[in-house]
Amino acid sequence: MDELTYKKAGVDISEGARFVSLISPLVKRTFRPEVITDIGSFSALFQLDVKKYKQPVLVSGTDGVGTKLKIAFMTGKHDTVGLDLVAMCVNDILTSGAEPLFFLDYFATGKLKPEKAAEVVKGIAEGCKQAGCSLIGGETAEMPGFYPEGEYDLAGFAVGVVDRDKIINGSDIKEGAAVIGLASSGLHSNGYSLVRKVFFDIKKMSASAYISELGTSLGEELLKPTKIYVKAFNAVKDKVKIKGMAHITGGGITGNLPRIFPANICAVIKKGSWPVPPIFRLIKETGNVPEDDMGLTFNMGIGYIIVTSQAESNTAISILNQAGFDAFLIGSIEKGGQGVRYA
């Protein structure tokens, strides 16, 4: 019987080492001054600047990219899903008013291809730069026979900090408050099981097909990375009083906005108060998807919501627009009832 090695069993440790050498420059460019370890340690150390906060509260979140990864596999384009991963995590912790500090990733695959994995990390590093946080660690798991050939999975973990007296939790939202919607870049990272069913299972469309109403190929549209809203928050946080924030992911506005409401209030969202990107109409018409199901599955063009007073809403919108984020007054808060209704 021939000798059986770990490499013959499907895991090449030398490729893992080569992968680390490929990503090291990308990762180091994300380091904030508080990072006090280098790449390759068993754990990562981040020195919290306690002088900056009176009562620092750590805020954490974890998420993945979901079946959007299938589009990356189909197209062979892997440099944007890492940005999605960061966005899904930091946008969540941002809703508490937290400053993202650092990020860790988990990359799992059947057979490690260092160049492909480095493209994924390139996107993660870009997302961290946009969010102002450091990519301080991660895990690369090579598991032969566990994943289909050429495929991988991603998970991410973000940690931020906020002063206890500056936590934003929605408790200050009252009748008459304004609901400001920030535009999404498109689908972001939710609803892709339905999207793939519509375009690739039912209609048998090609990811490389050019769609005139989208102005790009179907694959390029579906891979548009999730927008990160950290810079939007930073632009307005000291200029207006923010009463609550919501990250609009799976469940849409209907499912996510009420998560920040105190008891006995509801939101009235005005239809037509923001431009809906054409990808959503294409999904609806191509798949004959009911209107209600669209709103419960997708963000419909609003990726993030900030609630302020009506008096400060115009100021907030102006600041957000100047910061490069399309923002719209999309509704208001009413007393009584629950959830979201559309008018």
C-alpha positions as CSV (number, residue, x, y, z in Angstrom):
1,M,0.0,0.0,0.0
2,D,1.3,3.5,-0.9
3,E,2.0,6.0,1.8
4,L,-1.0,8.1,2.6
5,T,-0.3,11.8,3.3
6,Y,-2.5,14.7,4.3
7,K,-1.9,16.1,0.8
8,K,-3.0,12.9,-0.8
9,A,-6.1,13.0,1.4
10,G,-6.9,16.4,-0.2
11,V,-5.4,19.1,2.0
12,D,-2.2,20.8,0.9
13,I,-0.7,22.8,3.8
14,S,1.7,24.6,1.5
15,E,-1.1,26.1,-0.4
16,G,-2.6,27.4,2.8
17,A,0.8,29.1,3.5
18,R,0.8,30.6,0.0
19,F,-2.7,31.9,0.5
20,V,-1.6,33.7,3.7
21,S,1.3,35.3,1.8
22,L,-1.1,36.5,-1.0
23,I,-3.5,38.2,1.4
24,S,-1.1,39.6,4.0
25,P,-0.6,43.0,2.1
26,L,-4.4,43.3,1.7
27,V,-5.1,42.6,5.3
28,K,-2.3,44.9,6.7
29,R,-3.7,47.9,4.8
30,T,-6.9,47.6,6.9
31,F,-5.1,47.8,10.3
32,R,-6.0,50.6,12.6
33,P,-3.5,51.8,15.2
34,E,-5.2,49.8,17.9
35,V,-4.2,46.5,16.2
36,I,-1.2,45.1,18.2
37,T,-0.6,41.7,16.6
38,D,0.6,40.7,13.2
39,I,-1.0,38.2,10.8
40,G,-0.4,34.6,11.7
41,S,-0.9,34.7,15.4
42,F,-3.2,32.2,17.1
43,S,-5.3,35.1,18.2
44,A,-5.7,38.8,17.3
45,L,-5.2,41.6,19.8
46,F,-7.0,45.0,19.6
47,Q,-6.3,47.6,22.2
48,L,-9.5,49.5,23.0
49,D,-9.0,53.3,23.4
50,V,-10.9,53.7,26.7
51,K,-10.1,57.4,26.8
52,K,-12.3,57.9,23.8
53,Y,-15.3,56.5,25.5
54,K,-16.8,57.2,29.0
55,Q,-18.7,53.9,29.3
56,P,-17.7,51.7,26.3
57,V,-20.1,49.1,25.3
58,L,-19.0,46.4,22.8
59,V,-21.4,45.6,20.0
60,S,-21.1,42.5,17.9
61,G,-22.7,40.9,14.9
62,T,-22.3,37.9,12.6
63,D,-23.7,37.1,9.1
64,G,-23.0,35.5,5.8
65,V,-23.6,36.2,2.1
66,G,-26.2,33.4,1.5
67,T,-26.8,32.0,-1.9
68,K,-25.5,35.1,-3.6
69,L,-22.3,33.1,-3.6
70,K,-23.8,30.9,-6.3
71,I,-23.7,33.9,-8.7
72,A,-20.0,34.3,-7.9
73,F,-19.5,30.6,-8.8
74,M,-21.5,31.0,-12.0
75,T,-19.6,34.0,-13.2
76,G,-16.1,33.3,-11.9
77,K,-16.1,36.7,-10.2
78,H,-15.1,36.6,-6.6
79,D,-13.8,40.1,-5.7
80,T,-17.2,41.5,-4.5
81,V,-18.8,38.9,-2.2
82,G,-16.2,39.7,0.5
83,L,-17.5,43.3,0.5
84,D,-21.0,41.9,0.9
85,L,-19.8,39.9,3.9
86,V,-18.5,43.0,5.7
87,A,-21.5,45.1,4.8
88,M,-24.0,42.6,6.2
89,C,-22.2,42.6,9.5
90,V,-21.2,46.2,10.0
91,N,-24.5,47.6,8.9
92,D,-26.2,45.5,11.6
93,I,-24.0,46.7,14.4
94,L,-24.2,50.3,13.1
95,T,-27.9,50.4,13.9
96,S,-26.9,50.7,17.6
97,G,-24.7,53.6,16.9
98,A,-21.5,51.6,17.1
99,E,-18.2,52.4,15.5
100,P,-17.0,49.3,13.8
101,L,-13.5,48.3,15.2
102,F,-12.5,45.0,13.7
103,F,-13.7,42.1,11.6
104,L,-12.9,38.4,11.3
105,D,-13.9,36.1,8.5
106,Y,-14.4,32.3,8.0
107,F,-13.7,30.9,4.6
108,A,-14.4,27.2,4.0
109,T,-13.9,25.2,0.9
110,G,-13.3,21.7,-0.3
111,K,-10.1,22.5,-2.1
112,L,-8.2,25.7,-1.5
113,K,-7.4,27.7,-4.6
114,P,-5.2,30.5,-3.2
115,E,-5.7,33.0,-6.0
116,K,-9.5,32.6,-5.9
117,A,-9.6,32.9,-2.1
118,A,-7.3,35.9,-2.3
119,E,-9.9,37.6,-4.5
120,V,-12.5,37.0,-1.9
121,V,-10.3,38.5,0.8
122,K,-9.6,41.5,-1.5
123,G,-13.3,42.3,-1.3
124,I,-13.3,41.8,2.5
125,A,-10.4,44.2,2.9
126,E,-12.1,46.8,0.7
127,G,-15.3,46.5,2.8
128,C,-13.2,47.0,6.0
129,K,-11.6,50.1,4.5
130,Q,-15.0,51.5,3.6
131,A,-16.3,50.7,7.2
132,G,-13.2,52.0,8.9
133,C,-12.5,48.8,10.7
134,S,-9.5,46.4,10.7
135,L,-9.5,42.9,9.3
136,I,-7.5,41.3,12.2
137,G,-8.1,37.6,11.8
138,G,-9.9,34.7,10.2
139,E,-10.0,31.0,9.5
140,T,-9.4,29.2,6.3
141,A,-10.9,25.7,6.4
142,E,-10.1,23.2,3.7
143,M,-12.5,20.3,3.9
144,P,-12.3,17.8,1.0
145,G,-15.5,16.1,0.2
146,F,-17.6,18.6,2.1
147,Y,-18.2,21.2,-0.5
148,P,-18.8,20.8,-4.3
149,E,-15.8,21.4,-6.4
150,G,-15.0,25.1,-6.9
151,E,-17.4,26.3,-4.2
152,Y,-16.9,27.8,-0.8
153,D,-18.8,29.4,2.1
154,L,-18.3,32.6,4.0
155,A,-19.1,33.9,7.4
156,G,-18.1,37.2,9.0
157,F,-17.9,38.6,12.5
158,A,-17.8,42.3,13.3
159,V,-17.1,44.0,16.7
160,G,-17.8,47.7,17.4
161,V,-18.0,50.1,20.3
162,V,-20.5,52.8,21.4
163,D,-20.7,54.9,24.6
164,R,-23.5,53.6,26.7
165,D,-25.3,57.0,26.7
166,K,-25.1,57.1,22.9
167,I,-26.7,53.8,22.2
168,I,-29.4,54.1,19.5
169,N,-32.2,51.6,20.2
170,G,-35.4,53.2,18.9
171,S,-36.8,53.9,22.4
172,D,-37.0,57.6,21.5
173,I,-39.1,57.1,18.4
174,K,-42.5,58.8,18.8
175,E,-45.5,59.9,16.8
176,G,-44.6,62.4,14.1
177,A,-41.0,61.3,13.6
178,A,-39.7,61.2,10.1
179,V,-38.6,58.0,8.3
180,I,-35.6,58.6,6.0
181,G,-34.6,55.9,3.5
182,L,-31.1,55.5,2.1
183,A,-30.9,54.0,-1.3
184,S,-29.5,50.5,-1.8
185,S,-27.2,49.5,-4.6
186,G,-29.7,46.9,-5.7
187,L,-30.5,43.5,-4.2
188,H,-27.7,43.6,-1.7
189,S,-27.4,40.1,-0.2
190,N,-31.0,38.9,0.3
191,G,-33.6,37.0,-1.7
192,Y,-31.1,35.2,-3.9
193,S,-32.9,31.8,-3.6
194,L,-35.9,33.4,-5.2
195,V,-33.7,35.3,-7.7
196,R,-31.9,32.2,-8.9
197,K,-35.2,30.3,-9.2
198,V,-36.7,33.1,-11.4
199,F,-33.7,33.7,-13.7
200,F,-31.9,30.4,-13.8
201,D,-34.3,27.6,-13.0
202,I,-37.5,28.8,-14.6
203,K,-36.3,31.1,-17.4
204,K,-32.9,29.4,-18.0
205,M,-31.2,32.7,-18.5
206,S,-27.5,33.1,-18.8
207,A,-25.6,35.2,-16.2
208,S,-23.6,36.7,-19.1
209,A,-26.7,37.9,-20.9
210,Y,-26.8,41.6,-21.4
211,I,-30.1,43.2,-20.1
212,S,-30.7,46.5,-21.7
213,E,-33.0,47.9,-19.0
214,L,-30.3,47.1,-16.5
215,G,-27.5,48.5,-18.6
216,T,-25.3,45.6,-17.7
217,S,-25.2,41.8,-17.8
218,L,-27.5,39.9,-15.4
219,G,-24.5,38.5,-13.5
220,E,-22.9,41.9,-13.0
221,E,-26.2,43.3,-11.7
222,L,-26.7,40.4,-9.3
223,L,-23.2,40.8,-8.0
224,K,-23.4,44.5,-7.2
225,P,-22.0,44.7,-3.7
226,T,-24.1,45.6,-0.6
227,K,-23.7,49.2,0.3
228,I,-22.0,50.1,3.6
229,Y,-23.6,52.9,5.5
230,V,-20.9,53.7,8.1
231,K,-19.9,56.9,6.3
232,A,-23.6,58.0,6.1
233,F,-24.0,57.6,9.8
234,N,-20.8,59.4,10.6
235,A,-21.9,62.3,8.4
236,V,-25.1,62.9,10.3
237,K,-24.6,61.6,13.9
238,D,-23.3,64.9,15.3
239,K,-25.6,67.1,13.2
240,V,-29.1,65.7,14.0
241,K,-30.7,63.6,16.7
242,I,-31.0,60.1,15.4
243,K,-33.9,58.3,17.1
244,G,-33.5,54.9,15.5
245,M,-31.9,53.0,12.6
246,A,-32.7,49.8,10.7
247,H,-30.7,47.7,8.2
248,I,-33.1,46.6,5.5
249,T,-32.3,43.0,4.7
250,G,-34.4,39.8,4.3
251,G,-38.0,40.7,5.3
252,G,-37.7,44.1,3.6
253,I,-38.9,47.3,5.2
254,T,-42.0,45.5,6.5
255,G,-40.0,43.0,8.4
256,N,-37.1,45.0,9.6
257,L,-38.3,48.5,10.5
258,P,-40.6,47.4,13.3
259,R,-37.7,45.7,15.1
260,I,-36.6,49.1,16.4
261,F,-40.1,50.4,17.4
262,P,-41.3,50.9,21.0
263,A,-44.8,49.7,21.8
264,N,-47.9,51.3,20.3
265,I,-46.5,53.0,17.2
266,C,-46.4,52.1,13.5
267,A,-44.7,53.5,10.4
268,V,-46.6,54.8,7.4
269,I,-44.5,54.4,4.3
270,K,-45.4,56.4,1.2
271,K,-45.3,54.4,-2.0
272,G,-43.4,56.1,-4.8
273,S,-41.3,58.3,-2.5
274,W,-38.1,56.8,-3.7
275,P,-36.9,55.4,-7.1
276,V,-37.1,51.5,-7.2
277,P,-34.1,50.1,-9.2
278,P,-35.2,48.2,-12.4
279,I,-33.9,44.9,-11.2
280,F,-36.9,44.6,-8.8
281,R,-39.4,45.1,-11.6
282,L,-37.5,42.6,-13.7
283,I,-37.7,40.0,-11.0
284,K,-41.4,40.6,-10.4
285,E,-42.4,40.5,-14.1
286,T,-40.1,37.6,-15.1
287,G,-41.1,35.4,-12.2
288,N,-44.7,36.7,-11.8
289,V,-43.9,37.4,-8.1
290,P,-46.7,38.9,-6.1
291,E,-46.2,42.5,-5.0
292,D,-46.5,41.6,-1.3
293,D,-43.9,38.9,-1.6
294,M,-41.5,41.3,-3.3
295,G,-41.8,43.6,-0.4
296,L,-41.3,40.8,2.2
297,T,-38.3,39.4,0.4
298,F,-36.3,42.4,-1.0
299,N,-35.2,45.9,0.1
300,M,-36.9,47.4,-3.0
301,G,-34.3,50.1,-3.3
302,I,-34.0,51.1,0.4
303,G,-31.0,49.5,2.1
304,Y,-31.0,51.5,5.4
305,I,-33.4,53.7,7.4
306,I,-32.7,56.5,9.8
307,V,-35.5,57.9,11.9
308,T,-35.3,61.6,13.0
309,S,-37.7,64.3,14.0
310,Q,-39.6,65.9,11.2
311,A,-37.9,69.3,12.0
312,E,-34.5,67.8,11.4
313,S,-35.4,65.5,8.4
314,N,-34.5,68.0,5.7
315,T,-31.2,68.8,7.3
316,A,-30.4,65.0,7.6
317,I,-31.3,64.4,4.0
318,S,-29.2,67.3,2.8
319,I,-26.2,66.1,4.7
320,L,-26.6,62.5,3.5
321,N,-26.9,63.6,-0.1
322,Q,-23.7,65.7,0.2
323,A,-22.0,62.7,1.7
324,G,-22.8,60.7,-1.4
325,F,-25.8,58.8,-0.2
326,D,-29.1,59.2,-1.9
327,A,-31.7,59.8,0.8
328,F,-35.4,60.3,0.7
329,L,-38.2,61.1,3.1
330,I,-40.2,57.9,2.7
331,G,-42.7,58.0,5.6
332,S,-43.6,59.0,9.2
333,I,-44.4,57.5,12.5
334,E,-48.0,57.3,13.8
335,K,-49.4,56.4,17.2
336,G,-51.3,53.2,17.6
337,G,-51.3,50.1,15.4
338,Q,-48.2,48.0,14.8
339,G,-45.7,47.3,12.1
340,V,-45.7,49.0,8.7
341,R,-48.4,50.1,6.4
342,Y,-48.1,51.6,2.9
343,A,-50.1,54.6,1.7
